[in-house]
Amino acid sequence: MLKVAIATTSQEKIKGIKEGVLRFYKLEPSEIKLYSMQMESGVPCQPFGDETYNGALNRVEGIREKLPEDVDLYISCEAGIENQFGQYFNVQVVCIFDNKSKQYFWGKSSGWQIPTEDIKIIKCKTLDYYLRNKGINSIEELLGTKNSRSLMIRQATELALSYQKLINN
């Protein structure tokens, strides 16, 4: 039984992380035990750049303090905005602490571009506020049904877990 602690109560994040773990380890749902609790990120509600990574790490550290040591994986996800080449992208960052190896694994989803001229609005408010102001009430409305937030989180989770193969070989 793989024990996984997830630093959120967001059903969308839990779904993406769970699916990523199940797919990566080729497990059945009955072979995983999930714990979840809300953890503070310690970063602004709309993180930019390194704040996204710091928020994910802070959440993992928080859940490690709260839950028993016999947990196999402590996982968190933080959404944030990155600036590359003067362009802005929304990404999901996953941080995993592997209790066996005592190492951190990191993964990041693909990102979608945000108009540069609109970043000021997001910095003053949040991405959710910005999207709703554009009449977009869900990520699926923006990206299509094949690109849900939970899918992006699943992708980032699987990419983070892949690090195990590099350090164990």
N, C-alpha and C positions, 0 to 999 in steps of 0.2 A: 504494500500500500504506500503510494507516494503521498506525502503530506505537504500541502502547499498553502502558505499564508499569503493572502492578497491584501495590500494596503489600501483598500477602498471598499465602499458598499455600492458603488455604481454597477448596476446590473450589466450595462454595456461593456464596461471594462472587465468585469468578472468573466463574462461570456468569452471575450476575446482572449484573455489570459488562459482560461480553462481549455478552450479549443486549441490554442497554441501548444500547451503542455501535452494534451492528449495526442495531438498529431505528431509532435516531435518524438515522444517516447513510445508511440504506437500503443497506447493504453486504451482500455475500455473505461467508460465513466465510473464503473464500480471499483476501479483500481486506483482512484485518486480521492483523497480527503481534502476538502477545501475549508479553510478558515478565512474569514474576511472581517475587516473592521476599518472604519474611517480613520485615516491618519492625516495630520496636518502636513502641508508641504514646506512651510516656512519661507515660501516665495510669494510674490504678488499673484493675485488671482489670474492674471494673464501674463504668464512668464515669456520672456524673450531670451534667446541665446542660451548661455550657460545656466540661467535660472531654471530652465526646463530640466536639465540634468541634475542640478542641485535639488530641485523639488522631488524628483524621482528617488534620489539617494536618501533624502531626509525621510521620506515615507517608508522606505525599506528599513532604515535604522529605527524608526519609531515602532514598526510592527515587530522587529526583532526583540525590542525591549519588552513588549507586551505579551508575546506568545512564548510557549515552552520551547526549549532547545531541541526537542526531538522532531521539529519541523525540517523537512528536506530542503525546501525552496521558499524564500521570502521574496515576493514580487510586488513591484509597484509600476504604475504607468502615469506619466505626466504629459499632457498636451502642451505644446508651446510653439513659438514662432521663431524661425531661424532666418538670418540674413546671409545670403550667399550671392556674391557678385552684384550687390545692390538690389537683389530681388528677395522677396519675403515668401516663406513657405511655412505652412502649418504641418507639424509632424507630431507623432506619438513616440515618446521615448520610454522604453521599458528598462528597468534596473532589476536585476535578480541577484540575491545573495545565496550562493550554494553552500549549505551547511557542511557538506562533506569535504569539499576542497577549501572552504573558507575564502572563496574568491567571489568577486562581483563580475557579472556578465551584463553586457549592455547591448541593446538593439534599438533600432529606429525604423519607423515605417517610411514608406514613400511619402512624399509631401505634395501638397497642392498649393499653387501660387496665389498670393493675395496681391491685389493692385497696390503698388508702392504709395500712390497718392492717398490711399485709404488707411495706411498704418497709423496715422495720427489719431484717427477715430478709435481704433482698437487700443492704442496706448492709453487713451483717456478713459475708455470704457472697457469692453471685453470683446473677444471675437464673437461670442454668442449674441451680444447686443448688436454688433455690426451686421451679422448675418440676418437677424430678425428684422433689422431696419431695412434690409434689402428684400424682405419678404420670404426669406429662406428659414424654415422652422426645423429642419433636420439636415444632417450631412447627406442623407440619401437624396434629398431634393437637389442638393448641389452637385454631388458626385455620381448619382445614379445608384440603383439598388445593389449593384455588384461591388460597390466600394463603400461599405458601411464603416463606421468608426470601430466596431468590434473586429472587423476584418483587418483593419490597419493595426489594431492592437495585437491581433493574432500573429500577423506578419512580424511585428517588432519582437514579440515573445519568442517566436521560432528562431529569429536571427540572433537574439541574445543567447538562447540555449545552444546554438551551434558552436559557440566559443568552447564549450566542453570538449568537443571533438578535437579542437586544436591543442588544448592543454593536456589532454589525456593520451595523445598519440606520440 
